[in-house]
Amino acid sequence: MDVVIRRLGESDVEEFTRIRGEALLREPHSFASSYEEFEQKIHKMKNRLKSEPDTFVLGCFAPQLAGIVGFGRATNLKSRHKGFI
């Protein structure tokens, strides 16, 4: 089985929404947000997947989307060298 890891884009919003929703339902204590909050923001998911240099989401495809991880970079001047997953 081939595994591909790549940056998610706007065309991946449907699969991203599916896997993120499943994860929130299965493991609610593993996330800072709830499934209910996610449902309210679901229409904004396309914007979340827009390609930006300091914030992005990677997806693992095997062959369908099987996992996701997000990366963000601190925005204040003294902390811009720090990133968070």
N, C-alpha and C positions, 0 to 999 in steps of 0.2 A: 504494500500500500504506500503510495506517495503522499508525503505530507508537505504542504506549502504554507509558509508563514509570510504574510504580507500586510501592508497597511490597508485598513478598510476605507472605503470611499462611500460617496452618496449612493452608489448603486447597490451597496451591501446592507442598506438600512433594514430591509425586511428580515434578513437572516440575523442581523445584529439584534434587532428588537425581539425576535423569537428566543435567541439563546440567553439574552440578558433577563428577559421575563422569566424564563424557566429557572435560571439560577436564583433569582430573587424569591421565587416561590419555594424552591427546594431547600435553600440555605439562607433563610432570612437574617440570621444572626451574623452572617459573614459580610454584610453590607451596611453602609451607613444610611442608605436610603431604603425605603420600603417599596413593595410592589405597587401599593396604592399611589405613592408619589411618582413612581415610574409611569404608571398609566396616565397620570395627569400631564406628564411631560412628553409623552410618546410622539406627539406631533413635532417636537423639536429635535428628534433624533437625527434627522438628515443633517442639520447644522452641526451636530456633535461629530459627525464623521467627515466634515470638510477637512481637507488637507491643510494643516497649518504646521509651521516648523517646530513650535514649542509645545504643541498638544496634538496627540494622535492616538488612535486605537489600532492595535495589531490583531489579526485574526489567524487562527490555525485551521487550515482546511485539510480534511482527510476523508473523502473528497469534499464533504459538506463542512460548513463552519462548525468546528468542534470546541473551540475555546477562544477567549478574548482577553486582552490585557490593555489597559489604557496607560498612557504616559503624559505627564504634565510637567512643565518647568515653572519654578517660582518666578514671580513677576517683579518683586521689589529688587532694587539695585544691588543690595548687599547679599542677596540670596539667589541671584540668577544662575549661579553655578550649580544649584541643587535641582534635582529632578525627583519626581515621585511617581510611583506606580499605583 
